[in-house]
Amino acid sequence: MDHHKIKKNLEIMIENPKCELNYNNDWQLLIAILLSAQCTDKKVNKVTPILFEKYPTLLALKNANIKELEKIIYPLGLSKTKARNIINLATIIHDQYNDVVPNNKNELLTLPGIGTKTANVMLIEYFKIPAFPVDTHVARVSKRLNLCEPNANTKQIEQALTSKFQKKDWADLHMRMVLFGRYICKSRNPKCHDCLFKGTCNK
């Protein structure tokens, strides 16, 4: 299917796409994205109010007791690694960046626990800088809609998507693909009867 048609169908099926993570500032969003690794946004949104009430500043997180932090984020999985990364992340942003998350991808990637996907989500959501994050939903949808090779890795998928779509549409399309993959083109039991791509995809 022509990628212009794919874009149009996604716009029809997913109206008013927006990030489902709750946050009040730049560092809260960055930590929420970090916590969402191998976890749902819904679960993260249940934990972050508790986390940010107990640690309302980066300085508080920098000085957090790691065991107490692990206990709060335990329901999200990988709690030991995530807690260590959060404390180290808070320390660097507080000490080196005066409590302001850098808006440069290369700098973001130097922060503990921040990979390409997390950095790209931060860029498009908070700083409104064009990028095309590839998470599990975007990867699955891209392969099912023949937007990339069936065995493409994350980097190859990102390259395929950024070459096919205009830069001004990247952030919007990313979010539509995430929500499409989350609620319609699910890994298990996709809702094909609700899908405009029915009969034309690789499902």
N, C-alpha and C positions, 0 to 999 in steps of 0.2 A: 504494500500500500504506500502511496506517495506520502512523504513526511508532512506535507502541507495539510493533507487530509487527516493525518494522525493528530496534528496540532488542533485542527478544527473540532474533531471528535472529542478530544480531551477537554476542550473549552466548553463543549455542550454538556458532557457528563459530569464534570467537576466545576461547579460554580463557586465563585468567590474563594479561591484557595488561600489558606493562610496557615502559618506554623501553629501546631497544636501544643507546643511547649509554653508554659506560663513563666514569665520573667518580668522584672521591673527595671533592669539595667543591663549594661554590657557584660559584666562578669557573671551575673546570675544566668544569663543566656548561655554563655560559654560553658559553665559548669553543668547546666541542664543538658546541653548537647553531649558533653562528655559522659554524663550519667546514663544517657539514652542508648549507649552502646550495648548491643545484645539485650535490649529491653524496650518496652513500649513507652511511648510518650505519656500514655494514661497513667502508668505506674510511676513514672518520674514526677508527674504533677501531684501525686499524693505525698511524695516524700519531700520535694523541694520547699513547701511552706514550712515544714518542721525544721528542715536544715537551715533555711535562711532566717528563721526567727531566732534560732539558737546562735547562729553566726551571721549577724547582720552586716558585717564589713569584711573586707579582704584581710585586714589585720587580725580580726577574730578567727578567721579560717587559718591564717598563717600560724596562729598560736593554739590551734585546736588540738585536743587530745585525740590521737589517731584511733584509739579504741572506741571512744565515744562517737567519733565520726563514722567509723565502720558500722557501729550498731544502728545508726540512723539510716544509712544507705544500704544496709544488708538486704532488704527485700528486692533490690535492683540487680543483685548478682555482682560478681567480681569486686566485692566490697573492699578487700584489702588493697588491691591495685588501684581502684578508683579513689579511695581515701588518701592513699599516698600521693597520687597525682594531683588531687585537689589541693592538698596542703602545699605541695611544691609549686603548683601553678599560682596559688594565692600569694605565696612568698615572692615569686619573681615579678608578678604584676604589681604588687605593692611596693617592692623595693626598687625595681628597675624602671617601671613604667608609671609611677605615681598614681596607682590605682586605676589606670585607664588601659583597657584591652587594646593592643595594637591592631590597626586596620590593614596591616600588610601581611599577605599570605606567608611569605618567607619567615617573618617574625613569629606569626602564629604557629607555624610548624616546629619552631624551636621549643615551644612550651610543652611541659610534661603531659602526656596523654592525648595530645592534639595531633591527629592525622589529617590527611588530605580532605576526607569527607567533612570532618568537624570544622576545619578551617574554612572550607567552602560554604558550609551552612551559615557560619558566623558572618562571612562576607556578604552573602545575599540577604540574610534576614536583618541584621543590625546595621550594617554599613551601606547596604544597597549597592554593593559592588558586584558586577556580573560574574557568575561562576555557575558550574553545573555539578553540584554534589551527586555522587552515586552511592546510594545506600542499597540495601537488599531489595527494596521495592522497585527502585529505578532500574536496577540491574535485571530483575525478573521481567519487568514490563518491556524493557529495551529488547531483550532476547525474544520475547513472545511476539513483539510487533516487528521483528526483523530490522531493528534499527542498528544492530551490531551483529557480529559473528556469534554463533551459538556458544562457542567456548571462550569468548572474549573475557579478559580480566577487567577489574575496575578501571584501571588507567585507559585501557583500550575502549571501554564503553564511554568514558568521559570524552575521549578524543572523537569518537564517532558522533556523539550527540552535539558537541560544540562545532563540529564541521557541518552538520546538517541544518542546524537551527541558528537564527540570528541572535547575536549577543544580547540584544535588548529583550529577548524572550526567554533567556536561559532560566532566570530565577522563577518566573511564572510557570514555565513548563516543568521545572524540577518539582515544584510543589504539587502541581496537578498530577504528575506521574506518581509521586509518593502517595497521595490520597487515593488515586485510582488503584494502585497496588495494595493499599491498606484495606480498602473497603469493597472493591469490585473484583479486580484481577488478583485475588488472593492466592497464596501459594497452594493452599488446600481448599477445595470446594469453591473455586472462583464463581462469581455470579454471572455466568455467561449470558443468561437470559436478559440481563440488564445492560449488556455491553454492545456498543455500536461496532465493535471489532469482531463480533461473533461470526465465525466461519472464515475469517481472514487471518487469524493469528496462528501462532505456533503451539497453542495449548495442546 
